[in-house]
Amino acid sequence: MPDFSLHHDYPGDPKRPEARILAVEELSPADDAGFTPGCVITAVNGHPLRDMIDWQWYSDGFEVTLSYVDTEGDSGEVTLEREDGESWGITFDGAIFDDIKTCRNACVFCFMRQLPADARDSLMLRDDDWRLSFLQGNFTSLTALTDEEADEIIERHVSPLRVSLHCITPEVRRTMIGRHAPHGVEMMEKLLAGGIEMYMQIVLVPGINDGRELMKTLTWAYTHEGIANVGIVPIGFTKHQTRFERSFTEPDQAREVIDIVSRFQAHAQAERGCAFAYLADEFYCNAYPDDLLDHLPPSSHYGDFDMFEDGIGIIRATVNEWEEAGEGIDALARALEEEDAHVYYVLGCAQKPAFTPIVESSPLAGRLMPLYVENEYFGGNVNVTGLLTGTDVARALRGVSARDYVVLPRVMFNADMMTLDDMTVDDIRDAAGMPVTVVSCDPKEYVHQIEELVRGL
């Protein structure tokens, strides 16, 4: 770093937030000032930098004074200037620079409390941080939100937030969430009154917040203008717990939920032009296991598919993408026929009601083979592709011929290309005793990737 206006030894206070720089854009104001990856920004215009929200709020302008600690451990201040539309040129390592706020609730459905003992530490982190709700789309209960934080959210208009609602009757909330449940509703009301938009989620638990309670909760949400929509997902449970054994898996149970929500959707569609309440794909899969595609809502039902990551609309999007991949499907079918090859595409069992019929009615029937893998690692009703583990996939592949191709969907892996049980692609290959290749989850992309694999391109 150059010789800025103030230099002294940084005391290394472990409680002090550390906004560590990951990358610096070339020729940016930060680059001109001499910042490099590894430097830490401790304050902006004298304000401590706790998170990316602070950064966006305090650095909004054409001039900013940054307090820093350089890679040598020395600290100082420097003033940066920028032109209209120009970025400061700093990418930070993470979104939260102080401690993540953890959950203090006792939710009966908490998935993190159902994990196996050997699960990686990061999976055990039960965050309930409103900042991650805004910055990364995590759901927060608001039960630990202080009045000061609520005032800050309203003042800065930190919106929208993704909020865990679940139910609205006080005694039901107490049963589901714990003794802090009332505070969460108080904070929802305060933020909504302050103009903050919210996207709500309901984890539906049989016999607790379904039926009449579900309708009551949806009605409460509908009467609050700031609530944009509500996503409803069935409780997920693993074999590492003893409390739950069912989750709307029987067709009649799933259809009952669909019937209740459909009536509400029809009213919202007529009045607001959108369904407002959206059901996770599992409800439709469980309700219509033999003729799902005849009952799946149309694309228009899902709008912009903005609840995709909550498992809402994934199957409809996949069907649409498959139809759009027509030429690529034909090309892959020719390649497999010419090479007399078969390809196994690994999927979670949840995909079976949708994927099997679209493949069997296509030119790829008999050549592209869906391999549905049972999730033994988590057990319970966990059956989505994104929660498959390397151990389970390797086990399932032991019955596959070594001359066949095997492809794994990218959604099985995190950013470091590790599965939930910390296996790499090479680990899966070694355990299965055969080559495996990672491909996209989008049919428009993976049909081309598989064709290149088969043709040796």
DAWO-V50027 format. One record per backbone hydrogen bond with DSSP energy under -1.0 kcal/mol. NH is the residue of the N-H (numbers start at 1). CO is the residue of the C=O. Records with the same first field share a line. If there is no record, write none. Layout:
NH->CO + CO
//
This chain:
4->2
10->73
16->13
18->97
19->41
20->18
21->39
22->91
23->91
25->89
28->25
30->88
32->28
33->29
34->31
35->30
38->21
39->36
40->69
41->19
42->67
43->67
44->47
45->65
47->44
49->42
52->95
55->51
56->52
57->53
58->54
59->55
61->59
64->80
66->78
67->43
68->76
69->40
70->74
73->70
75->8
76->68
78->66
80->64
82->62
86->83
91->23
93->20
94->92
97->50
98->50
103->126
106->177
108->176
110->107
114->111
119->116
123->120
124->121
127->125
128->101
133->129
134->130
135->131
136->132
138->132
140->162
150->146
151->147
152->148
153->149
154->150
155->151
156->152
158->153
159->157
161->197
163->199
164->140
165->201
166->201
167->165
173->169
174->170
175->171
176->172
177->173
181->178
184->180
185->181
186->182
187->183
188->184
189->185
190->186
191->187
192->188
193->189
194->190
195->192
196->191
198->226
199->161
200->229
201->163
202->231
204->233
208->205
209->205
213->210
215->211
216->212
217->213
218->214
219->215
220->216
221->217
222->218
223->219
224->221
227->224
228->198
230->276
231->200
232->278
233->202
235->204
239->378
254->250
255->251
256->252
257->253
258->254
259->255
260->256
261->257
262->258
263->259
264->260
265->261
266->262
267->263
268->264
269->265
270->266
271->267
272->268
273->269
277->275
278->230
280->232
281->311
283->280
285->281
286->282
287->283
288->284
294->291
295->292
296->292
301->298
302->299
305->302
308->305
310->307
311->308
312->307
317->313
318->314
319->315
320->316
321->317
322->318
323->319
324->320
329->325
330->326
331->327
332->328
333->329
334->330
335->331
336->332
337->333
338->334
339->335
341->336
343->367
344->405
345->369
346->407
347->371
350->383
351->348
352->349
354->351
355->351
356->352
358->354
359->355
360->356
361->357
362->359
365->362
367->364
368->364
369->343
371->345
373->347
376->374
379->375
381->237
382->379
387->384
388->385
393->389
394->390
395->391
396->392
397->393
400->397
404->401
405->342
407->344
408->437
410->439
412->409
413->410
414->418
417->414
419->423
422->419
428->424
429->425
430->426
431->427
432->428
433->429
434->429
437->406
439->408
445->442
446->442
447->443
449->445
450->446
451->447
452->448
453->449
454->450
455->451
457->452
//
